[in-house]
Amino acid sequence: MLTDEQRRTAVDDAITSRRSMRAYLPTPVPRETIEDILQVASRAPSGTNTQPWKVHVLTGASLEALGASILAAHDDPAVAATHTEEYAYYPTQWQSPYIDRRRKVGWDLYGLLGLAKTDKAGMHRQHGRNYTFFDAPVGLVFTIDRVMQQGSWLDYGMFLENIMVAARGRGLDTCPQAAFTQYHRLIAEHLGLGAHEMVVCGMALGHADPQAVENTLVTERAPVSAFTTFHG
């Protein structure tokens, strides 16, 4: 039986050690471990217990085939222009402080990788690594039934966070990836999705490469005082 202090430490460590890792070792993740993570994550709350999540797990040939298909489109400007997101993940009009944070994390990452602001080809290649799940041995694609509304997307976010925290508790790392939404038609074709399924995002899962410089990136977080107002 864990003490309250041990439980708090374990949970806090799993949350605070979670970072978006962008390079992975080829070390396989057993199917039993993936199923265990998803089973734990399914305890996420959802309005009236609707459980709106659906997960597609890709490994081996299926993962490689999807990545190759999307990369081919990504690397052809004319083809890439025919693929657009089904939903707006980011705002259409940016303002501070959000645009400042976005720019900082982007340039912090590119700086670690030695990519100058003028290196458009290098940035394109780095963005393309999303579509191979950063070489992770497991790729997850999440979908939601189109009949579900905004509240279910809030529920979905809690499910995704549960996956990432549960993975950390097992010594694994993840990277949630909205980049996949642009190529939802290719994903639907490869995974045989029904017309009722909308792609929410992807996620890399595996053992992060400790030697990869991009994995040293630690993003900043605003202090509690910056986003909290106490009433009472």
C-alpha positions as CSV (number, residue, x, y, z in Angstrom):
1,M,0.0,0.0,0.0
2,L,1.4,3.4,-1.1
3,T,1.5,6.2,1.4
4,D,-0.2,9.5,0.4
5,E,3.3,11.0,-0.1
6,Q,4.5,8.1,-2.3
7,R,1.3,8.3,-4.4
8,R,1.6,12.1,-4.7
9,T,5.2,11.9,-5.8
10,A,4.5,9.1,-8.4
11,V,1.6,11.0,-9.9
12,D,3.4,14.4,-9.9
13,D,6.5,12.9,-11.4
14,A,4.5,11.2,-14.2
15,I,2.8,14.5,-15.1
16,T,5.8,16.8,-14.8
17,S,8.2,14.5,-16.6
18,R,5.9,14.3,-19.6
19,R,7.4,16.1,-22.6
20,S,6.8,15.9,-26.3
21,M,9.7,13.8,-27.5
22,R,10.6,14.1,-31.2
23,A,13.1,11.2,-31.6
24,Y,12.7,7.5,-30.6
25,L,14.7,4.4,-30.3
26,P,13.5,1.3,-32.3
27,T,12.9,-0.6,-29.1
28,P,9.5,-2.4,-29.5
29,V,6.6,-1.7,-27.1
30,P,4.7,-4.9,-26.3
31,R,1.1,-5.0,-27.3
32,E,0.2,-5.9,-23.7
33,T,1.8,-2.6,-22.5
34,I,-0.1,-0.6,-25.1
35,E,-3.4,-2.3,-24.1
36,D,-2.6,-1.7,-20.4
37,I,-2.0,2.0,-21.1
38,L,-5.2,2.4,-23.0
39,Q,-7.2,0.5,-20.4
40,V,-5.9,2.8,-17.6
41,A,-6.5,5.9,-19.8
42,S,-10.1,4.8,-20.5
43,R,-10.9,5.8,-16.9
44,A,-10.9,9.4,-18.1
45,P,-14.2,11.2,-17.4
46,S,-16.7,11.8,-20.1
47,G,-20.1,13.5,-20.1
48,T,-22.7,10.9,-19.2
49,N,-20.0,8.2,-19.7
50,T,-20.2,8.6,-23.5
51,Q,-16.5,7.6,-23.9
52,P,-16.1,9.3,-27.3
53,W,-12.6,8.0,-28.1
54,K,-11.5,5.5,-30.7
55,V,-7.9,4.5,-31.1
56,H,-6.1,3.0,-34.1
57,V,-2.7,1.5,-33.2
58,L,-0.1,1.3,-35.9
59,T,3.1,-0.7,-35.8
60,G,5.4,-2.3,-38.3
61,A,4.3,-2.3,-41.9
62,S,1.1,-0.4,-41.3
63,L,3.0,2.4,-39.6
64,E,5.6,2.6,-42.4
65,A,3.0,2.6,-45.1
66,L,1.0,5.4,-43.6
67,G,4.1,7.5,-43.1
68,A,5.3,6.9,-46.6
69,S,2.0,8.0,-48.1
70,I,1.7,11.2,-46.1
71,L,5.4,12.1,-46.6
72,A,4.9,11.7,-50.4
73,A,2.1,14.2,-50.3
74,H,3.9,16.5,-47.8
75,D,7.0,16.7,-50.1
76,D,4.9,17.6,-53.2
77,P,3.7,21.2,-52.8
78,A,0.9,20.8,-55.4
79,V,-0.4,17.7,-53.7
80,A,0.0,19.1,-50.2
81,A,-2.1,22.1,-51.2
82,T,-5.1,19.7,-51.9
83,H,-5.0,18.5,-48.3
84,T,-6.6,20.7,-45.6
85,E,-7.6,20.2,-42.0
86,E,-11.2,19.4,-41.1
87,Y,-11.2,21.5,-38.0
88,A,-9.4,24.6,-36.9
89,Y,-6.9,23.5,-34.2
90,Y,-5.3,26.9,-34.0
91,P,-6.9,30.4,-34.0
92,T,-7.3,32.1,-37.3
93,Q,-6.2,35.4,-35.8
94,W,-3.2,35.2,-33.4
95,Q,-2.5,37.6,-30.6
96,S,-0.2,37.9,-27.6
97,P,0.7,36.0,-25.4
98,Y,-0.3,32.9,-27.6
99,I,1.7,33.9,-30.7
100,D,4.7,34.7,-28.6
101,R,4.7,31.3,-27.0
102,R,4.2,29.6,-30.3
103,R,7.1,31.4,-31.9
104,K,9.4,30.8,-28.9
105,V,8.9,27.0,-28.8
106,G,9.4,26.9,-32.6
107,W,12.6,28.8,-32.6
108,D,13.9,27.0,-29.5
109,L,13.4,23.7,-31.3
110,Y,14.9,24.8,-34.5
111,G,17.8,26.4,-32.6
112,L,18.6,23.0,-31.0
113,L,18.5,21.4,-34.5
114,G,20.7,24.1,-36.0
115,L,18.0,25.4,-38.3
116,A,18.3,29.0,-39.2
117,K,15.1,31.1,-39.9
118,T,16.0,31.1,-43.6
119,D,16.3,27.3,-43.8
120,K,12.9,26.6,-45.1
121,A,13.9,23.2,-46.5
122,G,15.3,22.1,-43.1
123,M,12.1,23.2,-41.4
124,H,10.1,21.3,-44.0
125,R,12.1,18.1,-43.4
126,Q,11.7,18.5,-39.6
127,H,7.9,19.0,-39.9
128,G,7.8,15.9,-42.1
129,R,9.2,13.8,-39.3
130,N,5.8,14.1,-37.7
131,Y,4.5,11.7,-40.3
132,T,6.9,8.9,-39.4
133,F,5.8,9.4,-35.8
134,F,9.4,10.6,-35.2
135,D,10.6,7.0,-35.8
136,A,8.6,5.7,-32.8
137,P,7.8,2.0,-32.9
138,V,4.1,2.8,-32.2
139,G,1.9,5.4,-33.8
140,L,-1.6,6.1,-32.4
141,V,-4.3,7.8,-34.5
142,F,-7.4,9.0,-32.6
143,T,-10.8,9.5,-34.2
144,I,-14.2,10.7,-33.0
145,D,-17.7,10.1,-34.3
146,R,-18.9,13.2,-36.2
147,V,-22.1,13.3,-34.3
148,M,-20.3,14.2,-31.1
149,Q,-20.0,17.9,-30.1
150,Q,-17.6,20.3,-28.3
151,G,-18.1,18.7,-24.9
152,S,-16.9,15.4,-26.2
153,W,-13.7,17.0,-27.5
154,L,-13.0,18.2,-23.9
155,D,-13.5,14.6,-22.7
156,Y,-11.1,13.5,-25.5
157,G,-8.4,15.8,-24.2
158,M,-8.6,14.2,-20.8
159,F,-8.3,10.7,-22.4
160,L,-5.2,11.8,-24.3
161,E,-3.6,13.2,-21.2
162,N,-4.3,10.0,-19.4
163,I,-2.4,8.1,-22.1
164,M,0.6,10.3,-21.9
165,V,0.8,10.2,-18.1
166,A,0.2,6.4,-18.0
167,A,3.0,6.0,-20.6
168,R,5.4,8.0,-18.4
169,G,4.5,5.8,-15.4
170,R,5.8,2.8,-17.5
171,G,9.0,4.6,-18.6
172,L,7.7,5.4,-22.0
173,D,7.4,8.8,-23.9
174,T,4.9,10.3,-26.3
175,C,4.3,13.2,-28.6
176,P,0.8,14.3,-29.4
177,Q,0.6,15.4,-33.0
178,A,-2.0,17.7,-34.6
179,A,0.1,17.7,-37.8
180,F,-1.8,14.6,-39.0
181,T,-5.1,16.4,-39.3
182,Q,-4.1,17.9,-42.6
183,Y,-3.9,14.5,-44.2
184,H,-7.1,13.0,-42.8
185,R,-8.2,11.7,-46.2
186,L,-5.0,9.6,-46.6
187,I,-5.4,8.4,-43.0
188,A,-9.0,7.4,-43.7
189,E,-7.9,5.5,-46.7
190,H,-5.1,3.6,-45.0
191,L,-7.0,2.8,-41.9
192,G,-10.3,2.1,-43.6
193,L,-12.2,4.7,-41.5
194,G,-15.9,5.0,-41.8
195,A,-17.4,8.2,-43.2
196,H,-18.6,8.9,-39.6
197,E,-15.1,9.1,-38.2
198,M,-13.1,12.3,-37.9
199,V,-9.4,12.3,-37.2
200,V,-8.6,14.1,-34.0
201,C,-4.8,13.8,-33.9
202,G,-1.9,11.3,-33.8
203,M,0.5,10.4,-31.1
204,A,4.0,8.8,-31.1
205,L,4.7,6.3,-28.4
206,G,7.9,4.6,-27.4
207,H,11.3,5.0,-25.7
208,A,12.7,8.4,-26.4
209,D,16.2,8.6,-27.8
210,P,18.3,10.1,-24.9
211,Q,21.1,11.1,-27.4
212,A,18.7,13.2,-29.7
213,V,19.3,16.9,-29.2
214,E,15.7,17.7,-29.9
215,N,14.7,15.7,-26.8
216,T,16.5,18.2,-24.6
217,L,13.9,20.8,-25.3
218,V,12.0,21.8,-22.1
219,T,9.1,24.2,-22.8
220,E,8.3,27.0,-20.4
221,R,5.1,27.2,-18.4
222,A,3.5,30.3,-16.9
223,P,3.4,30.5,-13.1
224,V,0.1,29.8,-11.4
225,S,-0.3,33.5,-10.6
226,A,-0.4,34.3,-14.4
227,F,-3.5,32.2,-15.1
228,T,-5.3,31.9,-11.8
229,T,-7.7,34.2,-10.0
230,F,-8.8,33.3,-6.5
231,H,-12.2,34.4,-5.3
232,G,-13.2,34.3,-1.7
